[in-house]
Amino acid sequence: MKSNHNHIGRSHDERPAQKKLKTKPVLIVLGILLLGNLLWFIAWLIPNGPTNENEVVASVGKEQIFREDWMVAMEEQYGKETLLEMVNAQVMNTAANKYEIKVTDKEIDLELSLIRTAQDSTGSQGQSLNSEMQRQKIRGQLILDKVLTKDVVIEDEQIKAFYNENQALYNIPTTYQASLIVLQTISDAQEAVNELDNGSSFDVLARERSVDTSSASLGGDIGFISEGQENVDASVVEAASKLEVDQWSSPVSLADDRYGVVYLKDIAEGQEFTYEDVKNHIKRELALEQLPQSVSPEAFWNEFDTQWFYGE
């Protein structure tokens, strides 16, 4: 070793609920990660102290780009979406206070676990699912769901039946957040390991050297993977399971006769959720399925006298 989240419901096929259960977490996590990356970037742009609007932030030959122009361009591209997320977060907090809605860390942990097991290995995750920003996003979604379903009646028998039929969904395996560099030969893979040992960035090296274009474009990120996942090479999961966080592997022989170097970003230990652990989750999801249409936080803006810069 080397150092360095659609509502659930029942359709008429054989295993309908499992497939629909996992759709919602994936949609949530894509939104979480897109927002996370956006907010991180914008936060990075905000100066820690007073700045000169005429400060030059870049130049091309004799042509200069000033901070004021830069910030205006950022606001035009991302300002509306970012402010919308901030407003909706406050709207949901206000709704939680009015309707006495509470969201626990345990509920958020359950949603995060379901997200991880629902993800395909596409590398779209981009960052850890444990960041406070992402937890707050899930908290807002849970508040919205609880407000919408507070008056919907679901019998205990329905909840228990769903749990018994889908218990495997709540037996969450250990997952590994990993990155991968895929190369044609073992010598190429060993050369990549040597470069990593000498201080090269895994992200940069994956973009430059990996022959797997889908993950290479994401710096090698293949998301959260787990044992038995159909779309993941078993040898990659095995290699990840033997690493410590922030370590990369020696060359790994892949099933397609190519070779890989695996980097472990994070580990999410497996969990088994009991009926009592997931009872409220299932009840809420079954209740959401009874609603005539999806509702967004914007539906509550008038109730809480919400105004914003864009005046829509």
Sine and cosine of phi, psi and omega as CSV:
sin_phi,cos_phi,sin_psi,cos_psi,sin_omega,cos_omega
0.00,0.00,0.56,-0.83,0.01,-1.00
-0.89,-0.45,0.56,-0.83,-0.03,-1.00
-0.97,0.23,-0.72,-0.70,-0.27,-0.96
0.91,0.42,0.00,0.00,0.00,0.00
0.00,0.00,0.00,0.00,0.00,0.00
0.00,0.00,0.71,-0.71,-0.06,-1.00
-0.82,0.57,0.42,-0.91,-0.03,-1.00
-0.99,0.15,0.34,-0.94,0.04,-1.00
0.03,-1.00,0.07,-1.00,-0.07,-1.00
-0.94,-0.34,0.82,-0.58,0.15,-0.99
-0.97,-0.24,-0.34,-0.94,-0.14,-0.99
-0.96,-0.28,0.14,0.99,0.07,-1.00
-1.00,0.02,-0.10,-1.00,-0.19,-0.98
-0.96,0.28,-0.62,0.78,-0.03,-1.00
-0.74,-0.67,0.89,0.45,-0.14,-0.99
-0.94,0.34,-0.68,0.73,-0.18,-0.98
-0.90,0.44,-0.62,0.79,-0.04,-1.00
-0.88,0.47,-0.67,0.74,-0.05,-1.00
-0.93,0.38,-0.66,0.75,-0.04,-1.00
-0.96,0.26,-0.51,0.86,0.02,-1.00
-0.87,0.50,-0.64,0.77,-0.12,-0.99
-0.99,0.12,-0.17,0.99,-0.03,-1.00
-0.95,0.33,-0.69,0.72,-0.06,-1.00
-0.87,0.50,-0.74,0.67,0.02,-1.00
-0.85,0.52,-0.60,0.80,-0.02,-1.00
-0.91,0.42,-0.67,0.74,0.03,-1.00
-0.89,0.45,-0.65,0.76,0.01,-1.00
-0.90,0.45,-0.72,0.69,-0.08,-1.00
-0.92,0.39,-0.57,0.82,0.05,-1.00
-0.88,0.47,-0.66,0.75,0.05,-1.00
-0.91,0.41,-0.65,0.76,0.03,-1.00
-0.86,0.52,-0.75,0.66,-0.11,-0.99
-0.95,0.31,-0.60,0.80,0.07,-1.00
-0.89,0.46,-0.73,0.69,0.02,-1.00
-0.90,0.43,-0.66,0.75,-0.02,-1.00
-0.85,0.53,-0.75,0.66,0.01,-1.00
-0.88,0.47,-0.65,0.76,-0.02,-1.00
-0.90,0.43,-0.76,0.65,-0.03,-1.00
-0.91,0.41,-0.60,0.80,0.04,-1.00
-0.87,0.49,-0.70,0.72,-0.04,-1.00
-0.91,0.42,-0.69,0.73,0.00,-1.00
-0.91,0.41,-0.66,0.75,0.04,-1.00
-0.87,0.50,-0.58,0.82,0.02,-1.00
-0.91,0.42,-0.52,0.85,-0.02,-1.00
-0.97,0.25,-0.44,0.90,-0.10,-1.00
-0.96,0.29,0.82,-0.58,-0.04,-1.00
-0.94,0.33,0.43,-0.90,0.02,-1.00
-0.98,0.18,-0.32,0.95,-0.03,-1.00
-0.57,-0.82,-0.12,-0.99,0.01,-1.00
-0.84,0.54,0.61,-0.79,-0.01,-1.00
-0.72,-0.69,0.32,-0.95,0.05,-1.00
-1.00,-0.08,0.85,-0.53,-0.05,-1.00
-0.89,0.46,-0.40,0.92,0.00,-1.00
-1.00,-0.01,0.17,0.99,0.04,-1.00
-0.88,0.47,0.71,-0.70,0.03,-1.00
-0.99,0.13,0.84,-0.55,0.00,-1.00
-0.98,-0.22,-0.26,0.97,0.03,-1.00
-0.27,-0.96,0.34,-0.94,0.07,-1.00
-0.54,-0.84,0.54,-0.84,0.08,-1.00
-0.79,-0.61,0.98,-0.20,-0.13,-0.99
0.90,0.44,-0.83,-0.56,0.02,-1.00
-1.00,-0.04,-0.09,1.00,0.01,-1.00
-1.00,0.09,0.73,-0.68,-0.05,-1.00
-0.90,-0.43,0.50,-0.86,0.10,-1.00
-0.91,-0.42,0.83,-0.56,-0.08,-1.00
-0.99,-0.11,0.43,-0.90,-0.01,-1.00
-0.83,0.56,-0.67,0.74,-0.02,-1.00
-0.86,0.51,-0.69,0.72,0.02,-1.00
-0.91,0.42,-0.65,0.76,0.02,-1.00
-0.87,0.49,-0.76,0.65,-0.05,-1.00
-0.92,0.40,-0.59,0.81,0.05,-1.00
-0.89,0.45,-0.67,0.74,0.02,-1.00
-0.90,0.44,-0.64,0.77,0.03,-1.00
-0.90,0.44,-0.69,0.73,-0.01,-1.00
-0.90,0.44,-0.65,0.76,0.00,-1.00
-0.90,0.43,-0.60,0.80,-0.05,-1.00
-0.99,0.13,-0.66,0.75,-0.16,-0.99
-0.84,-0.55,-0.18,0.98,-0.11,-0.99
-0.87,0.50,-0.71,0.70,-0.05,-1.00
-0.90,0.44,-0.72,0.69,-0.02,-1.00
-0.90,0.43,-0.66,0.75,-0.02,-1.00
-0.92,0.40,-0.71,0.70,0.03,-1.00
-0.89,0.45,-0.61,0.79,0.03,-1.00
-0.86,0.50,-0.69,0.72,0.02,-1.00
-0.90,0.43,-0.65,0.76,0.01,-1.00
-0.91,0.41,-0.68,0.73,0.03,-1.00
-0.89,0.45,-0.72,0.69,-0.02,-1.00
-0.90,0.44,-0.58,0.81,0.05,-1.00
-0.89,0.46,-0.69,0.72,0.02,-1.00
-0.93,0.37,-0.61,0.79,0.05,-1.00
-0.87,0.49,-0.67,0.74,0.00,-1.00
-0.93,0.36,-0.59,0.81,0.08,-1.00
-0.90,0.44,-0.65,0.76,0.04,-1.00
-0.91,0.42,-0.66,0.76,0.04,-1.00
-0.89,0.45,-0.64,0.77,0.01,-1.00
-0.88,0.48,-0.67,0.75,0.02,-1.00
-0.92,0.39,-0.69,0.72,-0.04,-1.00
-0.91,0.42,-0.70,0.71,-0.08,-1.00
-0.99,-0.11,0.16,0.99,0.03,-1.00
0.81,0.58,0.75,0.66,0.03,-1.00
-1.00,-0.07,0.73,-0.68,0.05,-1.00
-0.83,-0.55,0.61,-0.80,0.07,-1.00
-0.83,-0.56,0.81,-0.58,-0.06,-1.00
-0.99,-0.10,0.34,-0.94,0.08,-1.00
-0.86,0.50,-0.57,0.82,-0.01,-1.00
-0.90,0.43,-0.60,0.80,0.05,-1.00
-0.91,0.41,-0.67,0.74,0.02,-1.00
-0.91,0.41,-0.65,0.76,0.04,-1.00
-0.86,0.50,-0.65,0.76,0.03,-1.00
-0.89,0.46,-0.72,0.70,0.01,-1.00
-0.88,0.48,-0.66,0.75,0.02,-1.00
-0.89,0.46,-0.65,0.76,0.02,-1.00
-0.90,0.44,-0.66,0.75,0.02,-1.00
-0.92,0.39,-0.57,0.82,0.05,-1.00
-0.88,0.48,-0.75,0.66,-0.07,-1.00
-0.86,0.51,-0.69,0.73,-0.04,-1.00
-0.97,0.25,-0.33,0.95,0.00,-1.00
-0.99,0.10,-0.30,0.95,-0.11,-0.99
-0.96,0.27,0.65,-0.76,0.21,-0.98
-0.99,0.14,0.32,-0.95,0.02,-1.00
-1.00,0.09,0.96,0.28,-0.04,-1.00
-0.94,-0.33,-0.14,0.99,-0.02,-1.00
0.98,0.22,0.14,0.99,-0.06,-1.00
-0.98,0.22,-0.13,0.99,-0.06,-1.00
-0.93,0.38,-0.71,0.70,0.15,-0.99
0.97,0.24,-0.51,0.86,-0.02,-1.00
-0.38,-0.93,0.19,-0.98,-0.04,-1.00
-0.87,0.49,0.59,-0.81,0.04,-1.00
-1.00,0.08,0.13,0.99,-0.05,-1.00
-0.98,-0.19,0.00,1.00,-0.05,-1.00
-0.91,0.42,0.50,-0.87,-0.04,-1.00
-0.88,0.47,-0.58,0.82,0.01,-1.00
-0.87,0.49,-0.69,0.72,-0.02,-1.00
-0.95,0.32,-0.58,0.81,0.06,-1.00
-0.90,0.43,-0.62,0.78,0.02,-1.00
-0.92,0.40,-0.59,0.81,0.05,-1.00
-0.89,0.45,-0.71,0.71,0.04,-1.00
-0.91,0.43,-0.64,0.76,0.04,-1.00
-0.84,0.54,-0.70,0.71,0.02,-1.00
-0.88,0.48,-0.65,0.76,0.02,-1.00
-0.91,0.41,-0.64,0.77,0.02,-1.00
-0.91,0.40,-0.62,0.78,0.07,-1.00
-0.87,0.49,-0.74,0.68,0.01,-1.00
-0.85,0.52,-0.74,0.67,-0.01,-1.00
-0.88,0.48,-0.64,0.77,-0.02,-1.00
-0.94,0.35,-0.62,0.78,0.05,-1.00
-0.90,0.44,-0.69,0.72,-0.05,-1.00
-0.92,0.39,-0.51,0.86,-0.12,-0.99
-0.96,-0.29,0.12,0.99,-0.11,-0.99
-0.89,0.46,-0.44,0.90,-0.02,-1.00
-0.96,-0.28,0.10,1.00,0.02,-1.00
-1.00,0.05,0.75,-0.66,-0.03,-1.00
-0.99,-0.15,0.83,-0.55,0.10,-1.00
-0.83,-0.55,0.82,-0.57,-0.03,-1.00
-0.95,0.30,0.54,-0.84,0.02,-1.00
-0.85,0.53,-0.54,0.84,-0.02,-1.00
-0.90,0.44,-0.60,0.80,0.04,-1.00
-0.91,0.42,-0.68,0.73,-0.02,-1.00
-0.90,0.43,-0.73,0.68,-0.02,-1.00
-0.89,0.45,-0.65,0.76,0.00,-1.00
-0.89,0.47,-0.68,0.73,0.01,-1.00
-0.90,0.44,-0.68,0.73,0.00,-1.00
-0.87,0.49,-0.71,0.70,-0.03,-1.00
-0.89,0.46,-0.57,0.82,-0.03,-1.00
-0.98,0.18,-0.33,0.94,-0.11,-0.99
-0.75,-0.66,0.48,0.88,-0.09,-1.00
-0.84,0.54,-0.53,0.85,-0.02,-1.00
-0.88,0.48,-0.43,0.90,0.01,-1.00
-0.89,0.45,-0.41,0.91,-0.09,-1.00
-0.97,-0.26,0.24,0.97,0.15,-0.99
-0.96,-0.27,1.00,0.01,-0.18,-0.98
-1.00,0.05,0.84,-0.54,0.01,-1.00
-0.97,0.23,0.28,-0.96,0.12,-0.99
-0.91,0.42,0.73,-0.68,0.00,-1.00
-0.85,-0.52,0.47,-0.88,-0.06,-1.00
-0.84,-0.54,0.83,-0.55,0.09,-1.00
-1.00,0.09,0.89,-0.46,-0.17,-0.99
-0.71,-0.70,0.29,-0.96,0.15,-0.99
-0.81,-0.58,0.38,-0.93,-0.12,-0.99
-0.58,-0.82,0.72,-0.70,0.17,-0.98
-0.94,-0.34,0.83,-0.55,-0.01,-1.00
-0.96,-0.29,0.77,-0.64,-0.03,-1.00
-0.74,-0.67,0.36,-0.93,-0.12,-0.99
-0.97,0.25,-0.57,0.82,-0.08,-1.00
-0.79,-0.62,0.31,-0.95,0.02,-1.00
-0.92,0.38,-0.53,0.85,0.03,-1.00
-0.92,0.38,-0.63,0.78,0.07,-1.00
-0.89,0.46,-0.65,0.76,0.00,-1.00
-0.91,0.41,-0.66,0.75,0.01,-1.00
-0.91,0.41,-0.61,0.80,0.05,-1.00
-0.88,0.47,-0.64,0.77,0.05,-1.00
-0.90,0.44,-0.65,0.76,0.04,-1.00
-0.88,0.48,-0.68,0.73,0.02,-1.00
-0.87,0.49,-0.66,0.75,0.01,-1.00
-0.90,0.43,-0.62,0.78,0.04,-1.00
-0.91,0.42,-0.66,0.75,0.04,-1.00
-0.87,0.49,-0.50,0.87,-0.03,-1.00
-1.00,-0.02,0.17,0.98,0.12,-0.99
0.97,-0.26,0.05,1.00,0.02,-1.00
-0.92,0.39,0.52,-0.85,0.05,-1.00
-0.97,0.23,0.75,-0.66,0.02,-1.00
-0.88,0.48,-0.69,0.72,0.00,-1.00
-0.84,0.54,-0.77,0.63,-0.03,-1.00
-0.91,0.42,-0.69,0.73,-0.02,-1.00
-0.89,0.45,-0.64,0.77,0.03,-1.00
-0.89,0.46,-0.68,0.74,0.01,-1.00
-0.91,0.42,-0.57,0.82,-0.06,-1.00
-1.00,0.09,-0.59,0.80,-0.21,-0.98
-0.93,-0.38,-0.47,0.88,-0.11,-0.99
-0.91,0.41,0.70,-0.72,0.02,-1.00
-1.00,0.00,-0.03,1.00,0.09,-1.00
-1.00,-0.04,0.99,-0.15,-0.18,-0.98
-0.89,0.45,-0.58,0.82,-0.06,-1.00
-0.90,0.43,-0.69,0.72,0.01,-1.00
-0.99,0.11,-0.51,0.86,0.00,-1.00
-0.86,0.51,-0.64,0.76,-0.02,-1.00
-0.91,0.42,-0.27,0.96,0.01,-1.00
-0.94,-0.34,0.39,0.92,0.00,-1.00
0.93,0.37,0.44,0.90,0.01,-1.00
1.00,0.02,-0.09,1.00,-0.07,-1.00
-0.88,0.47,0.83,-0.55,0.06,-1.00
-0.88,-0.47,0.19,0.98,0.10,-0.99
0.97,0.23,-0.40,-0.92,0.02,-1.00
-1.00,-0.01,0.81,-0.58,-0.03,-1.00
-0.85,-0.53,0.41,-0.91,-0.02,-1.00
-0.52,-0.85,0.31,-0.95,-0.02,-1.00
-0.87,0.49,0.72,-0.69,0.03,-1.00
1.00,0.07,0.02,1.00,0.03,-1.00
-0.94,0.35,0.84,-0.55,-0.18,-0.98
-0.90,0.43,-0.55,0.84,-0.09,-1.00
-0.99,-0.11,0.28,0.96,0.01,-1.00
-0.82,-0.57,0.74,-0.67,0.05,-1.00
-0.86,0.51,0.80,-0.60,-0.05,-1.00
-0.85,0.52,-0.54,0.84,-0.02,-1.00
-0.93,0.37,-0.48,0.88,0.04,-1.00
-0.93,0.36,-0.70,0.72,0.03,-1.00
-0.90,0.44,-0.68,0.73,0.01,-1.00
-0.87,0.49,-0.69,0.72,0.02,-1.00
-0.89,0.45,-0.69,0.73,-0.01,-1.00
-0.88,0.47,-0.60,0.80,-0.05,-1.00
-0.92,0.38,-0.31,0.95,-0.02,-1.00
-0.99,-0.12,-0.03,1.00,-0.04,-1.00
-0.99,-0.12,0.39,-0.92,0.23,-0.97
-1.00,-0.03,0.37,-0.93,0.05,-1.00
-0.85,0.53,0.68,-0.73,-0.03,-1.00
0.96,0.28,0.36,0.93,0.11,-0.99
-0.93,-0.38,0.39,-0.92,0.13,-0.99
-0.84,-0.54,0.31,-0.95,-0.11,-0.99
-1.00,-0.07,0.18,-0.98,0.26,-0.97
-0.97,0.26,0.15,-0.99,0.02,-1.00
-0.81,0.59,0.72,-0.69,-0.03,-1.00
-0.91,-0.42,0.78,-0.63,0.04,-1.00
-0.97,0.23,0.83,-0.56,-0.03,-1.00
-0.99,-0.13,0.31,-0.95,-0.07,-1.00
-0.91,0.41,-0.39,0.92,-0.03,-1.00
-1.00,-0.07,0.31,0.95,0.03,-1.00
0.95,0.30,0.20,0.98,0.14,-0.99
-0.98,-0.18,-0.06,-1.00,-0.05,-1.00
-0.75,-0.66,0.46,-0.89,-0.03,-1.00
-0.70,-0.71,0.38,-0.93,0.16,-0.99
-0.86,-0.52,0.83,-0.55,-0.10,-0.99
-0.97,-0.26,0.70,-0.71,0.04,-1.00
-0.86,-0.51,0.78,-0.63,-0.03,-1.00
-0.99,-0.13,0.88,-0.47,0.00,-1.00
-1.00,-0.02,-0.63,0.78,-0.09,-1.00
-0.31,-0.95,0.38,-0.93,0.06,-1.00
-0.82,-0.57,0.73,-0.69,0.13,-0.99
-0.91,-0.42,0.95,-0.30,-0.06,-1.00
-0.89,0.46,0.59,-0.81,-0.01,-1.00
-0.90,0.44,0.46,-0.89,0.02,-1.00
-0.64,-0.77,0.52,-0.85,0.12,-0.99
-0.91,-0.41,0.89,-0.45,-0.01,-1.00
-1.00,-0.10,0.80,-0.60,0.01,-1.00
-0.98,0.21,0.12,-0.99,0.04,-1.00
-0.85,0.53,-0.69,0.73,0.00,-1.00
-0.90,0.43,-0.56,0.83,0.02,-1.00
-0.89,0.45,-0.64,0.77,-0.15,-0.99
-0.94,-0.33,0.03,1.00,-0.04,-1.00
-0.82,0.58,-0.77,0.64,-0.03,-1.00
-0.93,0.37,-0.56,0.83,0.06,-1.00
-0.88,0.47,-0.75,0.66,-0.01,-1.00
-0.90,0.43,-0.68,0.73,0.01,-1.00
-0.85,0.52,-0.69,0.72,-0.01,-1.00
-0.91,0.41,-0.67,0.74,-0.02,-1.00
-0.93,0.37,-0.63,0.78,0.07,-1.00
-0.91,0.42,-0.60,0.80,0.03,-1.00
-0.93,0.38,-0.66,0.75,0.03,-1.00
-0.87,0.48,-0.55,0.83,0.00,-1.00
-0.91,0.42,-0.39,0.92,-0.01,-1.00
-1.00,0.10,-0.22,0.98,0.00,-1.00
-0.95,0.32,0.59,-0.81,-0.08,-1.00
-0.93,0.37,-0.44,0.90,-0.03,-1.00
-0.37,-0.93,0.26,-0.97,0.04,-1.00
-0.97,0.25,0.52,-0.85,-0.01,-1.00
-0.79,-0.61,0.68,-0.73,0.03,-1.00
-0.96,-0.29,0.24,-0.97,0.02,-1.00
-0.84,0.54,-0.47,0.88,0.00,-1.00
-0.85,0.53,-0.39,0.92,0.01,-1.00
-0.90,0.44,-0.30,0.95,-0.03,-1.00
-0.98,-0.18,0.02,1.00,-0.08,-1.00
-0.87,0.50,-0.73,0.69,-0.02,-1.00
-0.90,0.44,-0.63,0.78,-0.01,-1.00
-0.86,0.50,-0.58,0.81,-0.04,-1.00
-0.95,-0.31,0.40,0.92,0.08,-1.00
0.74,0.68,0.84,0.55,-0.07,-1.00
-1.00,0.01,0.78,-0.63,0.08,-1.00
-0.81,-0.58,0.48,-0.88,0.05,-1.00
-0.51,-0.86,0.17,-0.98,-0.14,-0.99
-0.83,0.56,-0.58,0.81,-0.09,-1.00
-0.99,0.11,-0.17,0.99,0.20,-0.98
0.86,0.51,0.50,0.87,-0.01,-1.00
-1.00,-0.02,0.00,0.00,0.00,0.00
